Amino acid sequence: MFWRFGFHNASAIDSLLDKEDVSLEAILDEDDLLQECKAQNTRLIDFFQRTGVLKRLLGYVTGQIEGHEERGRFKYPYVATEVLCGEIWSIVETCIEGKTVDGSWATADLYERILCVGT
């Protein structure tokens, strides 16, 4: 309850987001990522709405980006799916409306297929 009044400790994700050159993979490696998503961390949501980041998230989910390590093959696609299917409506709207993503990625059909993968 204290987080609503600003009495919470800064998370590891917030400290990562303070860096200018933070990578999506560094964020996906954080253990408390899904909790921060569910808490609607605005800085984290803004990060996920960036064009390059959203493309990489969708790339992991659709299998267009495959990692050479175990994390890249298993963890990143799973966590990316959880982020995209986690009811963060501003990300859903960005995907469907295509505000920041080019036409090849931003279709309602593609996002509907991603939602089916996550369920």
Secondary structure, DSSP 8 states (H G I E B T S, - for coil): -GGGGT-S---HHHHHHTSTT--HHHHHT-TTHHHHHHTT-HHHHHHHTSHHHHHHHHHHHHTSS--SSHIIIIIHHHHHHHHHTS--HHHHHHHHHTSSS-TTT--HHHHHHHHHHH-
